[in-house]
Amino acid sequence: MRKLALALAATAVCSLSVPTTPAAATVETIEAQMTAASAASIARQDMFDAFGEDSIKPGQYLWRDVPRDAGEERVVISLSDQLAYLYRGNTLVAAASISTAKAPRITPTGIFTILEKRPMYRSKKYDNAPMPFMQRIDDYGIAMHAGYNPGEPASHGCIRLPAKFASKLYQVTGVGTPVPIGA
């Protein structure tokens, strides 16, 4: 059953990995949200399989060497676990603590793609706040970037990553990389 769910989630995510125009890069339908939630659930189990029972504390990440030819990268975000997972094909490469939106704000769920990357960017909405290793995933300013990472929701909607993880992630992803975000 788990293998079937993994195959379905990977198929749905991989089918969106072809670079798309910004208008089609965000899919927030119920089906996309369910697929992203399934991918996040599978990623949690993959983390235990890959790294053991060690938990990731705020500001920490785990990373292992996986050959570049293992497949295309994708970043799976789990809002409930406050974790990000990097895959190459169906192989988990890394996991990191994150900090997403604090109520009443939200981090959207569904399937997104990286639309823009900048090594250093400043927020146009929030007092010119620094966003190192910014990877924007929607047209409204939501991005993955290095930032304060208490391991719990604390942002305006962005996905804050530990700085060293954000740097490494920035180096291996590209515009068009899929980013499913599950609740």
N, C-alpha and C positions, 0 to 999 in steps of 0.2 A: 504494500500500500504506500509506504514512504517513497519507494522508487518511482511509483506512478505519479505521486504528487510532485516529486522533484522534477520529473520529466515534463509534466504539464506546466509547472512554474517556469522552468528553464525555457521551454518552447515559447511560452507567452512573452517572457522577457526578451529572449533572443530575437523573436520576430520583430521587436521594436528597436533592435540595435542598429538597423540601417539608418544612417543619418537622415533626418527629416527636416522639413522647414519648421521654424519656430512655432507656427500656428498648430502643427500636428505633433509637436514634441511632447505635449502634456496630455495625458489621458487620465481623467479623474472620474471615469464611470464606475458604477458599482462593481462591474466585472474586473476592471483594472485595480480597484481597491482590494478586492478579494484575492486577486493574483499576487499583489504586493504583500498582503498579509500572510499569504501562504509562503511566499519566498522568505519573509522574515522569520516565520516559524521554522522552516527548514534550515535556515542559516544558523539559528540558535543551536540546533542539534549538530549541524556540521562543525560548529565551533568546539563543542565538546568532543567530537570525534577527532578533530585536528589538533586541538591544544590541551585536551584533558579537562579536568574539572576546575582548573584555575579560573577564578573570577577576575574580571577586569575592573580595576578601581578607577574613579574619576581621573581623567588626564592620562590614562594608560592605554596602550595598545599592544597587540601581539602580531607578529609578521613572520612569515616563513618564506623561504625561497621556493618558487614554483616557476618552471620554465615558461618563457614568454609564449612559446608555441602551444601551451596548454589550452588556449582559446582566448576569445575576446573578453575584455574586462567588463564587469558590471559592479555597481555599488548598491548593496541592499541596506536599507535603513529600517530599523525596528524602533518605533516610537515607544512601545510599551517597555522594551528592554533598555532603551537609551543606548543602543549600540549600532555601529556601522560595520558592514562586512564587505570586503573586497573579494571578488571571484575572478578567476581566469577560467573560462569555460565553466565546468561544473566543479572545479577545485577551489576550495576556500584558501585564500592567500593570507588575509589579515582580518582582524577584528579590533574595534576601538570604541572607547566610551565616547558618547556624544552629549550635546545639550541642545534640545529643540525648544519649541515655543512654550512659554509659560502662559497659562490662562490669564486673560481671556483671549489671547492671540492663539493662532494655530499654525502648525506646520502641515501643509496639505498632504493628503495621501493619494496614491495612485501610481502611475508609471510615468516617469519623467526622463529626460535626457539632458546631458550637459549641453548648454546652449552657448556658453561663453566662458573663457578662462582668462584670468589676469593674475600675475604673481603678487601684485599689490593693488588693492582697490580700496576706495573709501565710500561708505554708505552715503547715498544722496538723501535718504529718508531720516537717518538717525545721527545727527550732529557730526557728520563727517567721520564716523567711527571706522577704524581700520578693519579691513577684511583681508588678511594675508592669505594667499593661495586660494583666491576666490574662484569657485566654479558655479556659475549661475544655472539654475534648473527651471526657472519659469520667467514669464514676462513681467512679473510684479516685484522682483527683487529678492526672491528666495534663493539662497545659495548655500553651498557647503564651503566652509572656510575655517581657518584657525581662529580660535577665540577661547574665552573663558569657558572652562569645561568642568562644572561641578558634578557631572554625572546625573543630573536631573534637569527637567525643563527650566530654562532661564532666559531664552532668547526671545526676540520679537517675531520669530518664524523661521529664521535660518537654522541650519544644522552646523553647530559649532563642533570643531574637531580638535583633538590635541595637536599642538603646533608641529611636532616632528612627524606625526602621522599625516597631517594635512600636506606637508611638504612632499612626503613620499607618494601619497595618493595623487597629488598634482602631477608628478612626473610620469605616472603610468596610465592616466586616463586621457581621453581626448574629447573634443567636441563630438557629440553623438553617443557617448557612453551612456547606456541605460542606468537609471537610478529608480528602482521601485522603492516606494516608501509605504510601509505597512503599519497599521495601528497595533 
